[in-house]
Amino acid sequence: MRKPSSLPRPDHEAGFTLAEMLVTLAILGLFAVLLTGALGGTIRAGQSLAKPAGDGGIAAAQRVLRARLEHTTPVVRTDALDPVVDLRGDARRLSFTAPPPDRQDPDILQLFRLVLTPAGDLMLFSASSLNNRIDLNDPALTGWQGTRLLQDVAELELSYFGPDRFTASERWQAVWIQRPQLPALIRVRLRFADGDRRDWPDLVVRPGATVNTACRIQRTTGRCEAN
């Protein structure tokens, strides 16, 4: 006796229907969108960590600048008719003299240059005042040692507080050159590009030699003394 042949399966059991395939594709597409969003968030988070958004780098840069500017030394320039201190500053760069940061040779002063490079690096260059192999007046700073304080800086603005050259009134000025005394205060401002979340609080430093704001270079002694 022959066994009855098994009944054929209905069409909807033979495989996925078109509707089922569309639903499956829609679900897979939704997962892909969610996964892409998660990966994008991870990449953005990694980028924000690679480019400091907090004040860690800012605080370190300000500590270095404050330490050097507070020790600015009023060295008399010998190439001027009247006694003037060797500090030359405008709104974009500052040149000054101070002891080296390591204090190994505190009697050997160093020359410092604070500049913003075209690439957006805030640099503090230094050279020993006794190094005869370096042209200390070379604007290219050939042979100087450079320390990068910050990257991706859009603008540097320097200003100096002290008596106006013409009126003798105390005010902030954009230029401090050929003066018989150091500025009472030096202010460093930075601006970052739009979208950069870093914040630079104004750095205002009083050079230690100008605690007495009446300090001037005396022709006879060549030192910073009160009038």
C-alpha positions in Angstrom: 0.0 0.0 0.0 1.4 3.4 -1.0 2.0 6.0 1.6 0.2 9.2 0.9 2.5 11.8 -0.5 3.1 14.8 1.8 1.1 17.8 1.0 3.0 20.7 -0.7 3.8 23.6 1.6 1.9 26.8 1.2 3.7 29.5 -0.7 4.1 31.7 2.4 6.1 28.9 4.1 8.5 28.2 1.2 10.6 31.3 1.9 10.5 35.1 2.7 7.7 37.0 1.2 8.3 40.3 -0.4 6.8 42.1 2.6 9.0 40.2 5.0 12.1 41.1 3.0 11.1 44.8 3.0 10.6 44.7 6.7 14.0 43.0 7.2 15.8 45.5 5.0 14.1 48.4 6.9 15.3 47.0 10.2 18.8 46.5 8.9 18.8 50.1 7.6 17.7 51.4 11.0 20.6 49.5 12.7 23.0 50.9 10.2 21.9 54.5 10.8 22.2 54.0 14.6 25.6 52.4 14.3 26.9 55.2 12.0 25.7 57.8 14.5 27.4 56.0 17.4 30.7 55.8 15.4 30.4 59.5 14.4 30.0 60.4 18.1 33.0 58.3 19.0 35.1 60.0 16.3 34.1 63.4 17.4 34.8 62.6 21.0 38.3 61.3 20.0 38.9 64.5 18.1 37.9 66.7 21.0 40.4 64.7 23.2 43.2 65.1 20.6 42.6 68.8 20.5 42.5 70.1 24.1 39.1 71.7 24.8 39.8 72.4 28.5 42.3 74.6 30.2 45.1 72.1 30.7 47.3 73.4 27.9 46.1 77.0 28.6 47.1 76.8 32.3 50.6 75.3 31.4 51.3 78.0 28.8 50.2 80.8 31.2 52.5 79.4 34.0 55.5 79.5 31.7 54.8 83.0 30.5 54.1 84.3 34.0 57.3 82.8 35.4 59.4 84.4 32.7 57.7 87.8 32.5 57.7 88.2 36.3 61.5 87.9 36.2 62.0 90.4 33.4 65.3 92.2 34.0 65.8 95.8 33.1 69.1 95.5 31.1 70.4 98.7 29.7 70.9 98.8 26.0 74.2 100.2 24.8 73.2 101.2 21.3 70.9 104.0 22.4 71.8 107.6 23.1 69.8 107.7 26.3 69.7 104.8 28.8 66.8 102.5 27.9 65.8 99.0 29.0 66.2 96.1 26.5 62.4 95.4 26.2 60.9 95.8 22.8 57.2 95.0 22.4 54.3 95.7 20.1 50.9 94.2 19.7 52.3 91.0 17.9 55.6 90.2 19.5 57.6 90.8 22.6 61.4 90.7 23.2 62.7 90.8 26.8 65.5 89.7 29.0 65.2 87.4 32.0 67.1 84.7 33.9 67.0 81.1 32.5 64.1 79.0 33.8 66.4 76.2 35.1 68.3 78.5 37.4 71.5 76.6 36.7 73.3 79.8 35.6 71.2 82.6 37.2 73.8 85.2 36.4 73.8 84.5 32.7 70.7 86.2 31.4 68.7 85.0 28.4 66.9 86.9 25.7 63.3 85.8 25.1 61.0 86.3 22.1 57.3 85.7 22.3 55.8 85.4 18.8 52.9 83.8 17.0 54.0 81.9 13.9 52.0 81.9 10.6 51.1 78.3 11.3 49.3 79.3 14.5 52.0 78.2 17.0 52.5 80.4 20.1 56.3 80.2 20.5 58.7 81.4 23.2 62.2 81.5 21.8 65.3 81.9 24.0 69.0 82.4 23.6 71.9 83.0 26.0 73.1 86.6 26.1 76.7 85.3 26.1 76.3 83.1 23.1 78.6 84.7 20.5 77.6 82.2 17.8 74.1 83.5 17.6 73.0 86.8 16.1 70.8 88.1 18.9 69.3 90.7 16.5 68.4 88.2 13.8 64.7 88.5 13.2 64.7 84.9 11.8 65.8 83.7 15.3 68.4 81.4 13.7 70.0 79.2 16.4 67.5 80.2 19.1 65.8 77.5 21.2 62.0 77.4 20.7 59.3 76.2 23.0 55.9 75.7 21.6 53.3 76.8 24.2 50.1 76.4 22.2 48.9 75.3 18.8 46.1 76.5 16.5 46.1 80.1 17.9 44.3 82.6 15.6 45.6 85.9 17.0 48.0 87.2 19.6 47.5 90.6 21.2 50.0 92.2 23.5 49.7 95.5 25.4 51.7 97.3 28.0 50.5 99.5 30.9 52.6 102.5 32.0 53.1 106.2 31.4 52.3 107.5 28.0 55.4 108.8 26.2 53.8 112.1 25.5 51.3 112.8 28.3 52.9 110.7 31.1 49.4 109.5 31.9 49.1 105.8 32.9 47.3 103.7 30.3 47.4 100.6 28.2 49.6 100.9 25.1 50.2 98.8 22.0 53.9 99.6 21.7 56.7 99.7 24.3 60.0 100.5 22.7 63.0 102.7 23.7 61.7 103.4 27.2 63.8 104.1 30.3 61.7 101.8 32.4 59.8 98.5 32.1 56.0 98.6 31.7 54.2 98.3 35.0 52.0 95.5 33.5 52.2 93.3 30.5 48.9 91.8 29.1 48.8 88.8 26.9 45.5 88.0 25.0 44.9 85.1 22.6 42.0 84.4 20.3 41.2 81.0 18.8 39.4 80.1 15.7 35.6 80.0 15.6 34.4 76.6 17.0 37.5 76.1 19.2 36.2 75.6 22.7 39.4 76.7 24.4 39.3 79.8 26.5 42.3 82.0 27.3 41.7 84.3 30.3 43.7 87.6 30.0 47.2 87.0 31.4 48.3 90.2 33.2 51.8 90.1 34.7 53.7 92.7 36.7 57.5 92.4 36.1 59.2 92.0 39.4 61.5 95.0 38.7 58.5 97.3 38.5 56.9 96.6 41.9 58.0 100.2 42.4 56.3 101.8 39.5 58.7 104.8 39.8 61.5 102.6 38.7 63.7 104.2 36.0 67.1 103.4 34.6 69.7 105.8 36.0 72.4 107.0 33.7 75.2 106.9 36.4 74.4 103.4 37.7 72.6 101.7 34.9 70.2 100.2 37.4 66.5 100.4 38.0 66.1 102.8 40.8 63.4 105.0 42.2 63.5 108.7 41.2 
